[in-house]
């Protein structure tokens, strides 16, 4: 649970961070990190269209630069965009000004108030600098679809076990996640629908 759902401690470190939406509303928020890429993102978009779902994609600027046509597919279909840095860099391993520059580098290709730090953590100084200019989004459920040691069935079980009212759920449109994603995402959507959850955008 310490991995699948963030600990109470993180909400104290990042008090203005968004971990979960309204716990009184029977709704969930699907989010996708690390894309766009041609091998996975179009398939996700087709699946979301099939179910009438609008999601939020936290995109990597370098991928947007390489695949502008895939990025356009996301925006044309009415999904929301979030910043996930230009090179998927970790703030813990960089000087704060260099990390901020990497985030701002995305402005050449898209603008958004939404930001999610790669790997779900950021230096406190980075957080303090960014919290007034960005809505910093973490998560309530991370599916761990990127973990090659897990089977797709386990990824699906994580969704079933930890999802609750207002959950912000993280999947990844990446090659690393593709095998688990293709198994788990359609089944997760069907399960969430059967549980009566509404799908909303951040």
N, C-alpha and C positions, 0 to 999 in steps of 0.2 A: 504493500500500500504506500510505502514511502516513495516508491518510484511512480506508480500508476496515478496517485493523487498527491499533490504537493502538501508538504507538512504545514501545520499551523504556523510554524516558525517563519516560513517564507512570506506569509501575508503580513507578518510583523516587520520583516526587513524591507518589503516593498508595499507600504500601506496604501498607495494609490494604484497599485497594479490590479488588473482585472483577472480574477481566477475563476469566477462563477457568476452567472447572471441570476436573475430573480428566483430564489428557491421556492417561491410560492406559485410559480408558473410551470406547468407541465410541458416544458419546451427544452430543446437542446440546440447547440450551436456547433455545426461541423466546421472544422478548420483544417487546412492542408498546408504543410510547410515544405520548403526547399525547391519547389518548381519555379517556373514551368519547364517541362521537358517533353519532347514529342512522343516518347515511348509510353508515358503514363498519363499525363494531364488530359489529353483528348478523351481517353477512355473514362476518366473520372467525370468529365463534363457531360458525356453522353449518359452515364449512369444517373447523375444528378438531374439532368433533363427528364429522364424517364420517370423519376419520382417527383418532379416538380419542386426540387429543393434548391434554394439559394444558399451558398456557403461563403466562406472567407478564405482567401488564398494568401498566405504570407510568403511572398515571392523573394527570390534571391536576385539582386540586380544584374549579376553577371549572366544568369539564365535568361532574364528578360532581354538583355542585349543580344544574346545569341539566338533567341527564338521569339522575335517580336510577334510573329504570326500566331504563336500559341498563346502568348500573353493577351493578344487582341481577342482571341476566342473566349478567354476568361471574362474580360470586361464586356464584350458584346453580349454575353449571355446573362449579364446582370449580377455577377458575383462581385463581392467586395475584395479590395486589395489591401494587404498589409505589407509593411517593410520588414524584411528578414536579413538585413544588411546586404552589401553588394557582393561579398565573397564568402558568406556563411562563416564569419569569424567570431571567435569567442572574446568577449571583453576581458575575461580573466587573464588572457595571454597577451594583451596589448596595452599600450599607453592609452589613457582615456582620450586624448585629442585624436589619436590615430583611429580609434574605434568610432568616434563620432564622425570623423571624416568619411569612414567607410559607409556609415549609415546615410550620410548626406549625399554621397556619390549617386545614390539611387534617384535623387531628385531630377536628374537629367532625363530619366526614363518614365518616372511616374511620381505622383505626390499623394500622400495619405497621412492621416493622423495616427493610424494604427501601426504599432511596432511590437514585434515579438523577438526577444533575444534568442539567438541560437543556443540550443541545449537548455533553455529555460532559466538561465541565471545571468546576472550581470553585476559588475562592480557597483558598490553603493554610490561611488562618485558619478558613474555613468547614469545610474538611475536618477540621482538628484539633478543632474544636468538636463536629462531628457523628459522628466515627468511633467513639465509644464507645456512642452511643445508636442508631446505624443501621448496617445492613450496606450499605455504599455499593457499588453495582453499576455498572460501566462496561460494556464489551463487548469481544468478540473479533472480531466481524464486524459492521460497520454497512453495511446494504444500499444506502444512499443513495436509497431509494425516494422521498424527498421532493424530489429534484432534478429540476425540470421540464425540464432540458436533457438528461436521460438518457431512454432508451427502456426499457420494461419488460424487454426482452431483456438489456440491460446490467445491470440490477438482478439478474436471474437469474444472469448470468455471474459477478457478484461473489460470490454465494452459492457457486456451483460452484468458484470459484477459491480462495477463502480459508477455507472451512469445514474444520475439522479436529476431532479428538477434543476434547470439552469445550467447543466453541465456544458462547459466548453471542451469539446473533444478534439484531440489532435491526431490526424493521420498525416502521412507524408507522400507527396508525389515525387518519388525518387526511385532510381534503379535499385537502390539498396532495399527499399520497402516493397518493390513491385510484387514479388511472389506472395507475400502475406497480405498485401493490400487487395489483390485481385480475388483472393479467397474471402477475406474478412469483411471488406466494405459492403458488398451487396447484401450479405447475410446480416450485417449489423444494421443497415438501413431497414431491412424487412423486420428485424426484431424490434427496432425502435418504433416503427410504424404500428406494429402489433401491440406494443405497450401503450399506444396512444399519445406518444410524444409529438408535439409540433416541432417543425424545423425552422429555425430563425437565423437571420444574419446578425453579426455583431454590429 
